[in-house]
Amino acid sequence: MNVLKHMEAIFFAAAAIGVTAAVATSEPQPLLVAADRPLFIHPDVKMPVVTVSAKRLSPAEKAELM
């Protein structure tokens, strides 16, 4: 009966042991650096810029839309 009172602590202890074992036995992944990948962006291409020329709605117009 005493085990049932401490079931949450037993679960967390088992989970901690399981996660620790999984991390300790896993192989490290190779580090991928962005400079190792080929660059597909042409350096002479300009970034497109969008300019919005519209007036802001007044509070009365916003309330009308809702």
Summary of the structure (lengths in Angstrom):
residues: 66
radius of gyration: 29.2
end to end distance: 60.6
largest distance: 74.3
contacts: 63
relative contact order: 0.06
helix: 50%
strand: 0%
